[in-house]
C-alpha cells in the first residue's frame, strides 16, 4: 500500500459514510451544499467515483461503478422507509449513476496519466 492508498482509501470510506448518513437523516437536519438535491447527489457520487477509481487502481472501473450504483440504490431503498421521512426517487438514482459515469471516466483518465508519469 503506497502513500496515495493510505490517504485515498480512508477518504473514500469517510465520504461514503458521510453520504449515507446525510441521505438518511431527516431532510431538515441534512447538510445542504447545493440548492438542488440532484446537484447534491451528483457532487456526492462524482466524489465517491473519483476516489474509488484512484484508490483502487487494481479494480476495473466498471466494477467500481456497479458497486457505487448499488450504494445509490441502497440509499433510495433506505429513504423509502416511512419512519425516516425521506423520499425515495428514481431521478435521484439516475443522477447518482450519471455522476458515477463522469467520476469514473475522470478517475480512469487520471489513473492513466499517473501510470505514464510513473513509467
MDAnalysis code that builds the backbone (N, CA, C; Angstrom):
import MDAnalysis as mda
import numpy as np

u = mda.Universe.empty(357, n_residues=119, atom_resindex=np.repeat(np.arange(119), 3), trajectory=True)
u.add_TopologyAttr("name", ["N", "CA", "C"] * 119)
u.add_TopologyAttr("resid", np.arange(1, 120))
u.add_TopologyAttr("resname", ["UNK", "UNK", "UNK", "UNK", "UNK", "UNK", "UNK", "UNK", "UNK", "UNK", "UNK", "UNK", "UNK", "UNK", "UNK", "UNK", "UNK", "UNK", "UNK", "UNK", "UNK", "UNK", "UNK", "UNK", "UNK", "UNK", "UNK", "UNK", "UNK", "UNK", "UNK", "UNK", "UNK", "UNK", "UNK", "UNK", "UNK", "UNK", "UNK", "UNK", "UNK", "UNK", "UNK", "UNK", "UNK", "UNK", "UNK", "UNK", "UNK", "UNK", "UNK", "UNK", "UNK", "UNK", "UNK", "UNK", "UNK", "UNK", "UNK", "UNK", "UNK", "UNK", "UNK", "UNK", "UNK", "UNK", "UNK", "UNK", "UNK", "UNK", "UNK", "UNK", "UNK", "UNK", "UNK", "UNK", "UNK", "UNK", "UNK", "UNK", "UNK", "UNK", "UNK", "UNK", "UNK", "UNK", "UNK", "UNK", "UNK", "UNK", "UNK", "UNK", "UNK", "UNK", "UNK", "UNK", "UNK", "UNK", "UNK", "UNK", "UNK", "UNK", "UNK", "UNK", "UNK", "UNK", "UNK", "UNK", "UNK", "UNK", "UNK", "UNK", "UNK", "UNK", "UNK", "UNK", "UNK", "UNK", "UNK"])
u.atoms.positions = np.array([
    [0.855, -1.182, 0.000],
    [0.000, 0.000, 0.000],
    [0.893, 1.235, 0.000],
    [0.744, 2.070, -1.019],
    [1.576, 3.264, -1.076],
    [0.878, 4.440, -0.388],
    [1.550, 5.568, -0.394],
    [1.048, 6.743, 0.327],
    [-0.311, 7.201, -0.196],
    [-0.505, 7.112, -1.499],
    [-1.793, 7.528, -2.076],
    [-2.921, 6.653, -1.539],
    [-2.675, 5.341, -1.473],
    [-3.695, 4.424, -0.935],
    [-4.010, 4.746, 0.520],
    [-2.988, 5.052, 1.292],
    [-3.203, 5.340, 2.715],
    [-4.020, 6.602, 2.931],
    [-4.031, 7.469, 1.946],
    [-4.827, 8.693, 2.041],
    [-6.209, 8.503, 1.413],
    [-6.227, 7.967, 0.189],
    [-7.474, 7.926, -0.571],
    [-8.483, 6.891, -0.073],
    [-8.015, 5.740, 0.367],
    [-8.963, 4.720, 0.822],
    [-9.741, 5.168, 2.058],
    [-9.081, 5.679, 3.097],
    [-9.873, 6.185, 4.240],
    [-10.748, 7.385, 3.858],
    [-10.258, 8.208, 2.949],
    [-11.052, 9.347, 2.495],
    [-12.317, 8.864, 1.772],
    [-12.184, 7.823, 0.952],
    [-13.344, 7.240, 0.280],
    [-14.356, 6.740, 1.308],
    [-13.884, 5.957, 2.292],
    [-14.814, 5.398, 3.285],
    [-15.480, 6.496, 4.103],
    [-14.739, 7.542, 4.434],
    [-15.334, 8.667, 5.172],
    [-16.402, 9.346, 4.322],
    [-16.128, 9.540, 3.039],
    [-17.098, 10.168, 2.140],
    [-18.333, 9.292, 1.969],
    [-18.134, 7.983, 1.887],
    [-19.242, 7.046, 1.738],
    [-20.157, 7.087, 2.969],
    [-19.552, 7.053, 4.130],
    [-20.327, 7.117, 5.374],
    [-21.058, 8.455, 5.484],
    [-20.364, 9.536, 5.179],
    [-20.979, 10.862, 5.227],
    [-22.173, 10.922, 4.276],
    [-22.002, 10.405, 3.052],
    [-23.083, 10.438, 2.066],
    [-24.290, 9.649, 2.552],
    [-24.039, 8.491, 3.144],
    [-25.160, 7.667, 3.614],
    [-25.892, 8.341, 4.772],
    [-25.152, 8.827, 5.732],
    [-25.777, 9.482, 6.882],
    [-26.552, 10.719, 6.428],
    [-25.953, 11.520, 5.541],
    [-26.633, 12.717, 5.051],
    [-27.913, 12.358, 4.298],
    [-27.924, 11.185, 3.670],
    [-29.091, 10.769, 2.892],
    [-30.217, 10.208, 3.748],
    [-29.903, 9.751, 4.953],
    [-30.970, 9.114, 5.743],
    [-31.428, 9.930, 6.949],
    [-30.674, 10.955, 7.337],
    [-31.166, 11.795, 8.434],
    [-32.381, 12.569, 7.929],
    [-33.246, 13.028, 8.822],
    [-34.384, 13.825, 8.366],
    [-33.923, 14.976, 7.471],
    [-34.705, 15.236, 6.444],
    [-34.318, 16.240, 5.444],
    [-33.974, 17.586, 6.074],
    [-34.682, 17.968, 7.116],
    [-34.418, 19.254, 7.770],
    [-33.045, 19.282, 8.434],
    [-32.539, 18.112, 8.822],
    [-31.246, 18.034, 9.503],
    [-30.085, 17.720, 8.554],
    [-30.394, 17.393, 7.312],
    [-29.348, 17.005, 6.361],
    [-28.509, 18.215, 5.973],
    [-27.208, 18.017, 5.817],
    [-26.355, 19.129, 5.371],
    [-26.733, 19.544, 3.951],
    [-26.725, 20.825, 3.695],
    [-27.058, 21.355, 2.368],
    [-25.794, 21.956, 1.771],
    [-25.424, 21.483, 0.598],
    [-24.248, 22.054, -0.077],
    [-24.623, 22.640, -1.436],
    [-25.866, 22.450, -1.852],
    [-26.337, 22.996, -3.124],
    [-27.830, 23.278, -3.002],
    [-28.345, 24.038, -3.943],
    [-29.758, 24.396, -3.879],
    [-30.675, 23.266, -4.350],
    [-30.121, 22.310, -5.062],
    [-30.909, 21.197, -5.591],
    [-30.397, 19.875, -5.039],
    [-31.314, 18.992, -4.666],
    [-30.861, 17.695, -4.158],
    [-30.236, 16.856, -5.271],
    [-30.625, 17.088, -6.526],
    [-29.989, 16.363, -7.640],
    [-28.523, 16.765, -7.751],
    [-28.252, 18.043, -7.592],
    [-26.864, 18.517, -7.632],
    [-26.081, 17.921, -6.469],
    [-26.708, 17.841, -5.305],
    [-26.038, 17.223, -4.152],
    [-25.732, 15.753, -4.416],
    [-26.666, 15.042, -5.017],
    [-26.419, 13.642, -5.382],
    [-25.245, 13.554, -6.360],
    [-25.243, 14.435, -7.345],
    [-24.172, 14.385, -8.342],
    [-22.814, 14.711, -7.738],
    [-22.756, 15.668, -6.852],
    [-21.492, 16.001, -6.180],
    [-21.012, 14.810, -5.354],
    [-21.915, 14.224, -4.588],
    [-21.542, 13.096, -3.726],
    [-21.041, 11.918, -4.549],
    [-21.772, 11.543, -5.578],
    [-21.396, 10.344, -6.334],
    [-20.235, 10.586, -7.291],
    [-20.072, 11.799, -7.787],
    [-18.865, 12.113, -8.553],
    [-17.640, 11.951, -7.656],
    [-17.732, 12.495, -6.450],
    [-16.622, 12.414, -5.500],
    [-16.312, 10.966, -5.144],
    [-17.343, 10.193, -4.830],
    [-17.137, 8.783, -4.491],
    [-16.523, 8.009, -5.656],
    [-17.010, 8.258, -6.860],
    [-16.488, 7.546, -8.033],
    [-15.038, 7.924, -8.311],
    [-14.722, 9.187, -8.211],
    [-13.346, 9.628, -8.430],
    [-12.413, 9.010, -7.392],
    [-12.812, 9.071, -6.137],
    [-11.986, 8.473, -5.079],
    [-11.826, 6.974, -5.276],
    [-12.897, 6.285, -5.651],
    [-12.832, 4.836, -5.872],
    [-11.886, 4.511, -7.020],
    [-11.989, 5.252, -8.111],
    [-11.138, 4.997, -9.274],
    [-9.662, 5.207, -8.944],
    [-9.385, 6.179, -8.099],
    [-7.984, 6.471, -7.764],
    [-7.455, 5.591, -6.639],
    [-8.296, 5.246, -5.690],
    [-7.831, 4.470, -4.527],
    [-7.671, 2.989, -4.842],
    [-8.530, 2.467, -5.706],
    [-8.474, 1.040, -6.053],
    [-8.101, 0.911, -7.525],
    [-6.845, 1.207, -7.815],
    [-6.362, 1.189, -9.196],
    [-6.365, -0.210, -9.796],
    [-6.367, -1.236, -8.970],
    [-6.391, -2.610, -9.467],
    [-7.784, -3.132, -9.767],
    [-8.793, -2.343, -9.472],
    [-10.182, -2.752, -9.692],
    [-10.667, -2.108, -10.995],
    [-11.293, -2.905, -11.835],
    [-11.851, -2.366, -13.079],
    [-12.880, -1.290, -12.748],
    [-12.852, -0.207, -13.502],
    [-13.754, 0.904, -13.197],
    [-15.222, 0.494, -13.320],
    [-15.539, -0.439, -14.206],
    [-16.937, -0.852, -14.338],
    [-17.415, -1.556, -13.073],
    [-16.507, -2.292, -12.414],
    [-16.887, -2.943, -11.151],
    [-17.156, -1.893, -10.065],
    [-16.283, -0.918, -9.998],
    [-16.492, 0.162, -9.034],
    [-17.814, 0.872, -9.325],
    [-18.115, 1.066, -10.606],
    [-19.368, 1.709, -10.991],
    [-20.583, 0.922, -10.556],
    [-20.530, -0.400, -10.728],
    [-21.648, -1.238, -10.291],
    [-21.827, -1.178, -8.780],
    [-20.728, -1.212, -8.055],
    [-20.819, -1.154, -6.596],
    [-21.383, 0.191, -6.139],
    [-20.941, 1.260, -6.757],
    [-21.454, 2.577, -6.374],
    [-22.919, 2.738, -6.771],
    [-23.309, 2.182, -7.913],
    [-24.730, 2.221, -8.297],
    [-25.557, 1.432, -7.282],
    [-25.017, 0.319, -6.815],
    [-25.697, -0.439, -5.769],
    [-25.847, 0.360, -4.500],
    [-24.819, 1.134, -4.164],
    [-24.881, 2.000, -2.996],
    [-25.961, 3.073, -3.188],
    [-26.031, 3.637, -4.393],
    [-27.083, 4.625, -4.678],
    [-28.468, 4.018, -4.546],
    [-28.616, 2.776, -5.018],
    [-29.905, 2.082, -4.887],
    [-30.224, 1.829, -3.416],
    [-29.211, 1.446, -2.637],
    [-29.403, 1.230, -1.199],
    [-29.910, 2.494, -0.517],
    [-29.351, 3.619, -0.889],
    [-29.806, 4.895, -0.317],
    [-31.285, 5.108, -0.634],
    [-31.678, 4.878, -1.882],
    [-33.079, 5.108, -2.261],
    [-34.015, 4.133, -1.558],
    [-33.608, 2.880, -1.419],
    [-34.429, 1.901, -0.692],
    [-34.563, 2.319, 0.770],
    [-33.453, 2.761, 1.359],
    [-33.488, 3.209, 2.755],
    [-34.395, 4.426, 2.901],
    [-34.324, 5.341, 1.948],
    [-35.163, 6.540, 2.026],
    [-36.647, 6.219, 1.885],
    [-36.977, 5.052, 1.372],
    [-38.383, 4.657, 1.237],
    [-38.981, 4.192, 2.561],
    [-38.161, 4.034, 3.600],
    [-38.670, 3.625, 4.911],
    [-39.449, 4.802, 5.508],
    [-40.742, 4.628, 5.754],
    [-41.583, 5.762, 6.166],
    [-41.099, 6.512, 7.399],
    [-40.575, 5.816, 8.388],
    [-40.184, 6.480, 9.632],
    [-39.054, 7.499, 9.424],
    [-38.284, 7.344, 8.357],
    [-37.187, 8.281, 8.094],
    [-37.669, 9.611, 7.509],
    [-38.899, 9.606, 7.006],
    [-39.479, 10.821, 6.416],
    [-38.609, 11.404, 5.308],
    [-38.120, 10.505, 4.478],
    [-37.352, 10.893, 3.291],
    [-38.109, 10.398, 2.074],
    [-37.752, 10.893, 0.919],
    [-38.425, 10.485, -0.310],
    [-37.454, 9.736, -1.204],
    [-37.786, 8.497, -1.520],
    [-37.019, 7.736, -2.500],
    [-37.373, 8.282, -3.878],
    [-36.375, 8.318, -4.760],
    [-36.617, 8.911, -6.067],
    [-35.767, 8.227, -7.131],
    [-36.432, 7.795, -8.191],
    [-35.697, 7.222, -9.322],
    [-34.821, 8.290, -9.970],
    [-35.276, 9.536, -9.960],
    [-34.483, 10.617, -10.541],
    [-33.183, 10.820, -9.762],
    [-33.231, 10.672, -8.447],
    [-32.002, 10.757, -7.646],
    [-31.036, 9.642, -8.031],
    [-31.575, 8.433, -8.216],
    [-30.734, 7.308, -8.601],
    [-30.103, 7.548, -9.974],
    [-30.859, 8.106, -10.901],
    [-30.299, 8.417, -12.219],
    [-29.221, 9.491, -12.126],
    [-29.423, 10.475, -11.261],
    [-28.391, 11.492, -11.041],
    [-27.133, 10.850, -10.471],
    [-27.311, 9.909, -9.539],
    [-26.175, 9.169, -8.980],
    [-25.407, 8.456, -10.086],
    [-26.140, 7.732, -10.921],
    [-25.491, 6.937, -11.979],
    [-24.775, 7.810, -13.004],
    [-25.373, 8.933, -13.353],
    [-24.700, 9.850, -14.271],
    [-23.408, 10.384, -13.683],
    [-23.454, 10.759, -12.423],
    [-22.258, 11.271, -11.754],
    [-21.203, 10.182, -11.598],
    [-21.643, 8.948, -11.370],
    [-20.695, 7.828, -11.271],
    [-19.952, 7.674, -12.594],
    [-20.672, 7.714, -13.697],
    [-20.032, 7.576, -15.013],
    [-18.992, 8.667, -15.250],
    [-19.351, 9.888, -14.953],
    [-18.424, 11.007, -15.162],
    [-17.233, 10.903, -14.210],
    [-17.496, 10.607, -12.948],
    [-16.415, 10.490, -11.963],
    [-15.457, 9.360, -12.282],
    [-15.998, 8.220, -12.715],
    [-15.132, 7.096, -13.061],
    [-14.331, 7.383, -14.326],
    [-14.951, 8.040, -15.300],
    [-14.217, 8.394, -16.520],
    [-13.061, 9.334, -16.196],
    [-13.337, 10.329, -15.381],
    [-12.290, 11.271, -14.980],
    [-11.208, 10.553, -14.179],
    [-11.625, 9.696, -13.252],
    [-10.660, 8.925, -12.464],
    [-9.820, 8.001, -13.326],
    [-10.452, 7.358, -14.317],
    [-9.733, 6.477, -15.228],
    [-8.671, 7.254, -16.006],
    [-9.035, 8.449, -16.489],
    [-8.063, 9.293, -17.198],
    [-6.906, 9.690, -16.277],
    [-7.218, 10.031, -15.041],
    [-6.152, 10.372, -14.091],
    [-5.264, 9.168, -13.807],
    [-5.849, 7.987, -13.671],
    [-5.055, 6.767, -13.453],
    [-4.089, 6.549, -14.603],
    [-4.562, 6.729, -15.828],
    [-3.702, 6.553, -16.996],
    [-2.582, 7.595, -16.989],
    [-2.911, 8.816, -16.644],
    [-1.899, 9.869, -16.587],
    [-0.845, 9.591, -15.509],
    [-1.287, 9.140, -14.335],
    [-0.351, 8.825, -13.267],
    [0.534, 7.642, -13.649],
    [-0.044, 6.662, -14.348],
    [0.737, 5.492, -14.779],
    [1.826, 5.923, -15.759],
    [1.530, 6.861, -16.625],
    [2.548, 7.369, -17.567],
    [3.657, 8.109, -16.826],
    [3.268, 8.851, -15.797],
    [4.289, 9.585, -15.030],
    [5.225, 8.639, -14.291],
    [4.676, 7.531, -13.793],
    [5.495, 6.563, -13.069],
    [6.428, 5.800, -14.011],
    [6.031, 5.664, -15.261],
    [6.829, 4.867, -16.221],
    [8.022, 5.621, -16.762],
])
